[in-house]
Amino acid sequence: MSYNITPHAVDVHLKSISWATERGQIDQVQSQQHNIDRLVGSYVANAFESLQLQRAHLERFSDTDYCRAKLSELKLPPAKVWWIQLLAKIALNSAEAPANTRQLATCLRAELPSYETELTIITRVGENLLRLMQCEGTSEIVHTLFADDLMTRWYTSSVTYNLFNALARETVRLICEQTSAKPMNILEVGAGTGGLTSHLLELFDPSATRYHFTDIGAFFLRAGRRRFANYGFVEFATLDLERDCNEQGFPNGSCSLVIANNVLHDTKNLRFTLQNVSRVLAPGGYLLMLELTDPQVWWHMCFGSLDGWWRFKSDPSDDREELMLLKSEQWSELLAATGFDQTTVLSDSVAPDFANRLFLSRVGRG
């Protein structure tokens, strides 16, 4: 199979498109970022105040042993120590006094109607933050986030993802157009709610495409089967990126394109994961990867108690230390070290400073 377009050529094409609507939404949000951060800081400060934790305590929370001891004293789950350390940093970095959260949230909704989904995530978690800090496990935060299809709406159509979904769609369209041989064998890993998937499936010729919708979670596979039941070329399978893909029904060199939407960072060893992905790609094949590189503080409050946020802590051979996230240049370096000889950050010319980055990488031709 011949892959005729380079990541750089895709980037040049994307730069020729204005993306004015999506960029305009982002600009509006960034004009209110200070107030969004203040809302989050106020939720966090209120939760710590309810626990009678003063600034002097929070300043010592960077000491993990001290923090664990304090959590034990307060009967808070020790497993949440790293998340609570993050929350302490948010509180310490909030220079202003806590705001009236209901009033501020109402004002933000009026100023940013397009940001309703994100503000719903923030307020749902913020208003229940103390309870979420106190409860064992992750079932409560999962229910809070996924009730009423909130996460599906966020990944499918929101300011956070609209631009990146559009960039990804145009990238995949161009790759399909420029790939000379068929069929195309496409693997989406960690497909989750199918938010990105929903923007891509119409691009493919059903008679010349096999699209593998994979995830480690049975819940997502069941939901995916329902959501995409009308696409006969889509296959659904469990895939664990922390195990060799070749042993799970995806042979080395079998895929034209791998798509990964904010999932690779959730694995415990990034070097192994990227090598795993590079092996499943045919020579010259592509990895289209969206990754969170510069999160706003609300991401830490809302998602920091999920297991995936800290999974890297379970593997001492992984290079990450404080956070699961890498900066853009770190991703590029790691991709180059794991079999990808060309990488371009497609989103940098459009949204270089809005949480995520969209990477297109290509494995060597062998």
N, C-alpha and C positions, 0 to 999 in steps of 0.2 A: 504494500500500500504506500502511496506517495503522499506526503504531507508537504504542501507547496508554499505555505505561508509561515513566516517567522514571527515570533513574539514582537519583535521591533516593528514589523510591517503592520501588525494588528494595532499596535499603539499609535502609529502614524495615522491610520484610518480613523481610530476613535477620536483623535485630536481634531479631526476635520468636522466633527459633529458638535453642535453648540451645547446640548444638554441643559438648555436654559431653564426649563421647568424644574428639573431635579436640583440643579445648582441653586436656583432661587429659593427653594424650600430650605436647603441647608443654610443659606445665608440668613434667612429669617430666624432659624433656630440659634445660630451662632450669635446673633444680635441679642439673644436673651440667655446666653449660656451662663452668665453671672447669676441670674435669678434662678435658673435651674439648679446650679450648684448650691446656691443658698438654700433652696428648698430641701435638697438632699442633706446638706449639713445640719439643717434644723431638725429633720427627722432623727438623725443620728444623735445629735446633742440631747434631744428630748428623751431618747431611749436610755442614754447613759445617765441622765439626771434621774430618771425613774429608778435606776439601779444604785443611786447615790454614789456614783463614780465621779470624782472631781478631776480637774485637769492634771493635778499632781499624780493621780493614779494612771491616767491615760498616757502621760509622758513616760511612764515606766513600762508600758505595754509592749514596747519593742523588745524587751527581755522576755523571751517565750516562757521561761520557767516562772517568772513573776506573774505573767499573764495567766498561765495555767492555774497557778495557786489562787489567784484572785477569782478566776471562774469557778473553781471548786468551792471557795468560800461563799460565792453567790449562788451556788447550785446551778451553774450554767454548764452545758455540755462541753467537756474538754476538747471534743472533736472539732468544735467551732473556733478554736483558738486562733487559727490563721485569718479567718474571716473577721473576727472581732479585733484583731490587730489592725486590719485594713480599716475597719470602721473607726478605730481610735485615731488613725492618721487623718481620716476625713474630718473628724471633730477638731483635731488640733490645728488643721489647716483652715478652718472656718473662722475668719477674723471677726465677723459680725455676730451680734447677739442673735439667738434663734428667732426666726420670723414666725408669724401666725401662719401655720402651714396650710390651713384650709383657705385662708384669704389669698395667699401667694399662689397656691395651685389654681384657684379660680381665675386669678389675673393671667396666669400663664396660658390657661385654656382659651381665654379671650384673645390673647395676643397671638397664639400659635394654634389655630384650629387644625392645621395639617399634622400637628404633633400629638394628637389626641391619644393614639395608641401608646406612645412612649410615656406620656404623662399618666395614663392609666396604670402602666407597669410600675412607675415610680410611686404613685400614691397608694396603690394596693400594697406594695411592700412597705413603704414608709409608715403607713397608718397601722401596720401590724408588726413593725420591726421588733419591738420588745418581745412579743410572743414568739416570733421567729428565732430570736436569739436564745430564748429559754427552752424551746422544744428540742427533743432528741431527733436525730436523723434528718432526712430531707423530704419526707412525705408532705409536710406542711408547705414548704416553699414550692414544691412541684405543683401542688394543688392551687396555690395562690397564683402561680404564673400561668398555668395551663387551663384554668377554668374559663368557660365561655370562648374557647378557641382564641384566647388572647395572643398566644405565641404564634399561632398560624397566621393571624392577621398581621402581626409584627414582621414576620419573615417574608410575607407575601406582598404587602403593600403598606409601607410606612416611610417616613422621611429617612430613617436609618438605612433602609435597604432599597428604596426606589432607584436611586442612581446606580448602585452596584448591581442590582438585578438587570437594569437596562444595559449597562456595560457588558455584563456577562452574556446576555442574550445576543447582543450584536457580535461579540467575540465568537460565540458558538456558531452563529449564522455564517460568519466569514470562514471559519474553519471547515464547516460542512461544504460550503461553496467551493473551497480551494482544495479539498481532499479528492483526489482523482479516482481512487478505487473504492469499491463498496463490497460488502456491507461495512458499516461503521459499528464498532462494538464499544459502547460507552458505559462507563462505570461511575455512578455517583455514590460516594462514600459518606456515611453519616448524614443521610438525606433528611432525617428528622421529619419536620412538619410538611416537607415538600414545597416550601415557599419558593425557592429558586426553581425547582423542577417545573412548577406551574408556568413559569415564563419561558421554558425551553422546549417542551414537548411538541408544540406546534411547528417547530422548525424542521423536524425530521421526516424523512420519507419512511413510512411504516414498513414498506416492502424491502428496505435496505438498511434497517437499523435494528440493533438490539440494545435496549437501554436497561441497565441493571440498577434498580432503586434498592440500595442496601442501607442497613443500619444495624446496630447491635441490639436495639430495643424492639421487642415484639409489638409494643404499643404503636410505634411509628410505622411498622410494616403493615399492621392491620388498617391504620388510618390511610396509609398510602394506597393500599388496594382499593379502598372505597373511593378515595378522591380521584384516582386515575384509572378507574375501571374501564373507561372507554378507549384507552390506549392499549391496543392488543400487543404492541411491540415492547411494552414495559414488563420486565420481570422483577420479582421481589425476592430478596434473599437476605439472610442474616450474614453480616460480615464484621469480624472483629479485627480492627487494624493493628492490634497488638499481637496478632498471630499471622503467620505467613499466608498471604492471599492465595498462593499456589495450592496450599493444603485445604482451602475452603471453596474450591471450584473455580478459581480465577487464575488460569495458568500464566506463567511468565510470558511476557510479550504478546498477550492476547488482546489488549485494549488500545483503541485509538486515542481515547480522551478519558481522563479521570477528572471528576468535578468534586470539589470539597468546599462546602460552605460553612465556615467557622466551626470546624470540627477537629482539625489535626492537632490543635493545641490541647485538646482534651485527653490526648494519649500520654502515657507515662514516659515514653522515650521518643523524642522527635526524630532523632537520627535513624532509629530502627523504622519508624513509621514512614519516613520519606524514602528510605531504601526499599521498603516494602512496596510503596506506590510506584517507584521508578522501575522496579522489576516487572510489574504487571503491565506496563506500557510497552507497546511495540516500538522498535527503533524509530526515533523521530516523532513519537507521540507526545501528547500535551497533558500537562496538569494545569487546570484552571482552579485557582485557590483563592477564596476570600478569607482573610484573617484579621482579627481584631489586633491592632498594633498600638493605638493611642486612645484608650477608653476614657470617656468622661466619668466623673466620680459615681454617677448613678449606676453604671454597670457593676461596680464593685459592691455597692449596697444591695442591688437586686439579684445578682447572680453569684456573689462570692461565697454563699453557703452551699452551693451545689458541689457534688463530689468532683466533677470534672475540673473545677477551678484549681484543685490542689492535687490532682492525680499524679503529677510529676514528682511529688514529694515521696512517692512510694518506690522510686527507682533512683538510687544514688548515682548511677552512671549517667543520668540525664544532666545536661549542663545548666539548666535553669535553677535559680536560687530562690528569689523572693516571690516571683509571679510566674504563671504559666505562659505569659505572653512574651513574644519577641518583637523587637523593633523591625522596621522594614529592611534595613541593611543586614540585620542578623538573619532574617529569613533568606535573603538572597545568598548570603555566605553559606548557609546550611544546605540550601538547594544545590549550590555548586559542588558541595562536598559529597552529595548523595546521588549523583548520576545525572543531574540536569545541567546541560551545558549552555543553555540560553534562558535567561529570566528577565522579564520586563514587568515593572509595576504599572499596570494599565491605568490605574485611577489617579496617579500622581498629578497629571496635568489638569484634572478636573476637580478633585477633592483631596488635596494632599494633607488635610488637617481635620478629617471628620471620622475619627474612630477606626474605620476599617481600611484595608488595602486590598486591591484585587491584583493578584499575580497571575501571569501566564508564563509557564516554564515548559521547556522541551527537553526530552531525554536525548542523549547522544544517538547517532545513527548506527552505532555499532562498528 
